[in-house]
Amino acid sequence: MICYIITFTLLSVFIAILLNFIVLKNIKTFVVLAILLSISNAMAKNNEDLSKDNKKNYDFTQIKEANKNFQVIIEGNHRIPSATILKYMNLNDTSYYSSYYISESLKKLYETGFFADISFWQKDKTLTVKVKENPIVNQILFQGEEKLKSKDLINHLQMKPNSVYSSLAMKNDTEAILQQYQKKGLFNTIIEPSIVHNKHGSVDILYNIKEGEKAKIEVINFLGNDNFTSQELISNILSKEGAWYRFFSSLDFYDEEKMAIDKEMLKSFYLTRGYLDFFIQNSNVEFSSKTNGFIITFSLHEGKQYKLNQIKIDNVIKKINSNKILELIKLKPN
C-alpha cells in the first residue's frame, strides 16, 4: 500500500516537472524528469512482483485442495467422544500441516483437564492423536481431621465425587484445605494427598492431615495511635496477647474471623469519640514457626477529632417539652 502511495506521488511530481520543462525548456529539469521516470518504473515493477508473491503465499485454495484427503485419527479415548476432542482441536482446512496449529491444539486439550497425557504424530496426510484420559473421582476421604469437619473441608475443594481427576486440581485442593486450617490459626498443619486406583478405573483421593496446634498471639502492635495508648486500644478489641493466666480463654489465639471483628471494634471506638475521619490503613499478620506465635500490627489513621457544639430540638408538637427530649439524648456539647 505504501509503495502505491509513493508511486502516485512520484507520478504527480513527474507531471509537474514535465509541465515546467515544456514551459521553460530547462535541460536540468529534463534530467530530473528522466531520473524520476526511472524510479517510478522500478517501483511499479516491484509492486507487480510483490502482488504475485502475495497471491502465491496466500492462495488458500491450493492448500485446501492439498488437505482434501487429510484425516485425523483419535486413539486412547474411552469416555470422551472423538468428536468432542476434534472440537477442542479447532480444526480448519489450512492448519493441518502447521506446527503452530499442533502446538495450540495440544495446549487446548490439556486445558480441558480431561487428559493425563497427549501425543501427536503425523504421517503423510494422517494426523494421529493419542490421549490418556484422567480417571473419574470415586470418593474423597480425610484422615486425621479433628478440629475441622470433613463436610466443611470438602465444600472448598475443586474436585468432587464423579468429577474428572487432575493432578493440578489436587494440588489446588490441598492448598485450599491448608488455608482453612490457617484461618483458624492452625499454621503448623501438614496436608499429604494421595490417590488410590480402583479396579474399575476410578480413583479415591485421600488427604492425610496432621493438625498443628493453635498458635497464640505474641504481640499486638499499633502504629499511628497518637491520642490513645496501645493498651487502651487492646482493651477495646476482642483479640488479646498471650498470657499464662488465659489458659481457660481462646482470646489470645489467632483467628481470621476474630481479627475482622477487631477492625470493626476499632472503628467503633474511634467514631464514638469524634474521630469521624478514622480508618485502618493496613493490618499485617506475621507468623513465627520458631515460636508458633503471631505478631499483629494495625496501622491507623486517626484523623481530626470533631466535638459537638450544641444540640437543638426542632419540636412542632406543643404538648411535648423539648427539654425533656434533650435529657434523653446521651450526647452532650463538647
C-alpha positions in Angstrom: 0.0 0.0 0.0 2.8 2.4 0.9 4.6 1.6 -2.4 1.4 2.6 -4.3 1.2 5.9 -2.5 4.9 6.7 -3.2 4.5 5.7 -6.9 1.4 8.0 -7.2 3.4 10.9 -5.5 6.3 10.4 -7.9 3.9 10.5 -10.9 2.4 13.7 -9.7 5.9 15.3 -9.3 6.8 13.9 -12.7 3.8 15.6 -14.4 4.6 18.9 -12.6 8.2 18.9 -13.8 7.1 17.9 -17.3 4.9 20.9 -17.5 7.7 23.0 -16.1 10.1 21.7 -18.8 7.6 22.4 -21.6 7.2 26.0 -20.5 10.8 26.8 -19.5 12.8 24.4 -21.8 15.3 23.8 -18.9 17.8 21.0 -19.5 18.3 20.4 -15.7 14.6 19.9 -15.4 14.8 17.3 -18.2 17.5 15.3 -16.3 15.4 15.3 -13.1 12.4 14.2 -15.1 14.3 11.3 -16.5 15.5 10.2 -13.1 12.0 10.3 -11.6 10.7 8.3 -14.6 13.2 5.5 -13.9 12.4 5.3 -10.2 8.7 5.2 -10.9 9.1 2.3 -13.4 11.3 0.4 -11.0 8.7 0.8 -8.1 5.8 -0.2 -10.4 7.7 -3.4 -11.4 8.4 -4.1 -7.7 4.7 -3.7 -6.8 3.8 -6.2 -9.5 6.3 -8.7 -8.2 5.0 -8.3 -4.6 1.5 -8.8 -5.8 2.5 -12.0 -7.5 4.3 -13.2 -4.3 1.3 -12.4 -2.1 -1.0 -14.4 -4.3 1.4 -17.3 -4.3 1.8 -17.2 -0.4 -1.8 -16.7 0.4 -3.6 -18.9 -2.2 -5.5 -20.9 0.3 -7.4 -22.7 -2.5 -4.3 -24.7 -3.2 -3.8 -25.6 0.5 -7.4 -26.7 0.9 -7.0 -28.9 -2.2 -3.8 -30.4 -0.8 -5.6 -31.2 2.5 -8.7 -32.5 0.9 -7.9 -36.1 1.9 -6.3 -35.3 5.2 -7.6 -37.3 8.2 -7.3 -37.2 12.0 -7.3 -40.4 14.0 -8.1 -40.3 17.7 -6.7 -43.1 19.9 -6.9 -44.0 23.6 -10.2 -42.3 24.4 -12.9 -44.3 26.2 -15.3 -41.8 27.9 -14.7 -38.7 25.8 -16.1 -38.9 22.2 -13.7 -38.3 19.3 -16.0 -35.5 18.1 -15.5 -33.6 21.4 -11.7 -33.9 21.1 -11.8 -32.7 17.5 -13.9 -29.7 18.5 -11.4 -28.7 21.1 -8.6 -29.0 18.5 -10.5 -26.4 16.4 -9.7 -28.0 13.0 -9.7 -25.9 9.8 -8.6 -26.6 6.2 -5.4 -24.5 6.3 -3.9 -25.6 9.6 -3.3 -29.3 9.3 0.4 -29.0 8.3 1.1 -26.2 10.7 3.4 -26.8 13.7 1.7 -23.8 15.4 -1.7 -25.5 15.0 -0.4 -28.7 16.6 1.1 -26.7 19.5 -2.2 -24.8 20.0 -4.3 -27.9 19.8 -2.1 -29.6 22.4 -2.4 -26.7 24.7 -6.2 -26.5 24.3 -6.6 -30.3 25.0 -4.5 -30.1 28.2 -6.5 -27.1 29.4 -9.7 -29.2 29.4 -8.3 -31.2 32.3 -9.6 -34.4 30.7 -6.3 -35.9 29.8 -3.2 -37.0 31.7 -1.1 -37.4 28.6 -1.4 -36.4 24.9 0.8 -37.1 21.9 0.6 -36.2 18.2 2.4 -37.7 15.2 1.9 -37.2 11.5 2.5 -39.5 8.5 1.7 -38.3 5.0 -1.9 -37.0 5.2 -2.8 -38.7 8.6 -2.5 -36.9 12.0 -2.8 -39.4 14.9 -3.7 -38.0 18.3 -3.2 -40.4 21.2 -4.7 -39.5 24.6 -4.7 -40.9 28.1 -7.8 -39.9 29.9 -7.7 -38.8 33.5 -9.8 -41.1 35.8 -13.1 -40.3 37.4 -13.0 -39.4 41.2 -15.0 -42.1 43.1 -14.8 -40.6 46.6 -12.8 -38.1 48.6 -11.6 -39.1 52.1 -10.0 -37.3 55.0 -7.9 -38.8 57.7 -6.7 -37.1 60.9 -9.2 -34.2 60.8 -10.5 -33.4 64.3 -10.6 -29.6 64.7 -12.4 -29.0 61.3 -15.2 -31.1 59.9 -14.7 -33.0 56.7 -18.0 -31.8 55.3 -16.8 -28.2 55.7 -13.5 -29.0 54.1 -15.0 -30.7 51.0 -17.1 -27.6 50.3 -13.8 -25.7 49.5 -12.5 -28.3 47.1 -12.4 -28.0 43.3 -12.7 -31.8 42.7 -15.9 -33.6 43.8 -17.0 -37.2 43.6 -17.8 -38.1 39.9 -15.6 -35.3 38.6 -12.5 -35.8 36.4 -9.3 -36.2 38.4 -6.5 -33.8 37.8 -3.1 -33.6 39.5 -3.3 -29.8 39.3 -6.7 -29.7 40.8 -5.5 -32.0 43.7 -2.6 -29.6 44.3 -5.0 -26.6 44.4 -7.4 -28.5 46.7 -4.5 -29.3 49.1 -3.7 -25.6 49.3 -7.4 -24.8 49.9 -7.6 -27.3 52.9 -4.4 -25.7 54.3 -5.9 -22.3 54.0 -9.0 -23.3 56.0 -6.7 -24.5 58.8 -4.6 -21.3 58.7 -7.8 -19.3 59.0 -8.3 -21.0 62.4 -4.7 -20.3 63.5 -3.5 -23.9 62.9 -0.5 -22.8 60.8 1.7 -25.9 61.6 -0.8 -28.2 59.9 0.6 -30.6 57.2 -1.6 -32.0 54.4 -0.4 -35.1 52.5 -2.6 -36.1 49.5 -2.6 -39.5 47.8 -4.7 -41.4 45.3 -5.9 -45.0 45.4 -6.6 -46.6 42.0 -9.7 -48.8 41.9 -10.3 -51.9 39.7 -13.0 -50.2 37.6 -10.7 -47.3 36.6 -11.7 -44.6 39.0 -9.7 -43.2 41.9 -10.2 -42.4 45.5 -8.5 -39.3 46.9 -7.2 -39.4 50.4 -6.0 -36.3 52.4 -3.9 -37.3 55.4 -4.0 -34.4 57.8 -1.6 -33.7 60.6 -3.2 -30.9 62.5 -0.9 -28.4 64.2 -1.5 -26.7 67.5 -3.4 -23.4 67.6 -0.9 -20.5 67.5 -1.2 -17.8 70.1 -0.8 -14.0 69.6 2.5 -12.9 71.0 2.3 -9.2 70.3 -0.4 -6.7 69.1 1.2 -3.5 67.8 -0.5 -0.2 66.8 1.0 2.4 64.5 -0.3 6.0 64.2 -2.2 5.9 67.6 -1.2 9.4 68.8 -4.2 10.0 71.0 -4.7 6.6 72.7 -2.2 4.1 74.1 -1.8 0.6 72.7 -3.2 -0.8 76.0 -6.3 1.3 75.7 -6.9 0.0 72.2 -6.2 -3.6 73.1 -8.7 -3.4 75.9 -11.4 -2.4 73.3 -10.8 -5.3 70.8 -11.5 -9.0 71.0 -8.0 -10.4 70.4 -5.6 -10.4 73.3 -1.9 -11.0 73.7 -0.9 -14.4 75.0 -0.5 -14.7 78.8 -0.2 -17.6 81.3 -3.4 -16.7 83.1 -5.5 -17.0 79.9 -5.4 -20.9 79.9 -9.2 -21.0 80.0 -9.6 -18.4 77.3 -9.3 -18.5 73.5 -9.0 -14.8 73.1 -5.2 -15.0 72.7 -5.4 -17.5 69.8 -5.2 -16.0 66.3 -8.4 -16.3 64.2 -9.0 -14.6 60.9 -12.7 -14.1 61.7 -11.9 -12.6 65.1 -9.4 -10.2 63.5 -12.2 -8.9 61.3 -14.3 -8.2 64.4 -11.3 -6.4 65.9 -11.2 -4.0 63.0 -14.9 -3.2 63.4 -14.4 -2.6 67.1 -11.5 -0.2 66.5 -13.7 1.8 64.1 -16.5 1.9 66.6 -14.1 3.0 69.3 -12.8 6.0 67.4 -16.1 7.0 65.8 -17.8 7.2 69.2 -15.1 9.6 70.3 -15.5 12.0 67.5 -12.8 10.7 65.1 -15.0 10.7 62.0 -12.1 10.5 59.5 -10.6 7.4 61.2 -9.7 4.4 59.1 -7.4 1.4 59.3 -4.6 1.9 56.7 -3.3 -1.7 56.9 -3.4 -4.8 59.1 -0.4 -7.2 59.0 -0.1 -10.7 60.5 3.3 -12.3 60.8 3.7 -15.9 61.9 6.8 -17.3 63.5 7.3 -21.0 63.1 10.0 -21.0 65.7 7.7 -19.7 68.5 4.5 -20.8 66.9 3.1 -17.3 67.5 1.7 -14.3 65.7 2.6 -10.7 65.6 -0.3 -8.5 64.6 0.2 -4.9 63.6 -2.6 -2.3 62.9 -1.6 0.9 61.0 -4.1 3.6 61.9 -5.2 7.0 60.6 -6.8 8.7 63.5 -7.6 12.0 61.8 -9.1 15.0 63.4 -11.4 14.9 66.5 -14.8 16.6 66.0 -16.6 18.0 69.0 -20.3 18.7 69.4 -21.1 22.4 69.7 -24.8 22.4 70.6 -27.9 20.3 70.2 -31.2 21.9 69.1 -34.6 20.2 69.1 -36.9 21.3 66.3 -40.2 20.5 68.0 -43.6 21.3 66.4 -45.6 19.3 68.9 -46.6 21.8 71.6 -47.6 19.1 74.2 -44.1 17.7 74.2 -41.4 19.5 76.2 -38.2 19.9 74.2 -36.1 20.0 77.4 -37.4 16.5 78.3 -36.2 15.3 74.9 -32.8 16.8 75.4 -32.5 14.9 78.7 -33.0 11.6 76.9 -30.1 12.3 74.5 -26.8 10.9 75.8 -24.7 13.2 73.5 -23.7 16.4 75.2 -21.9 19.5 73.9 -18.1 19.3 73.9 
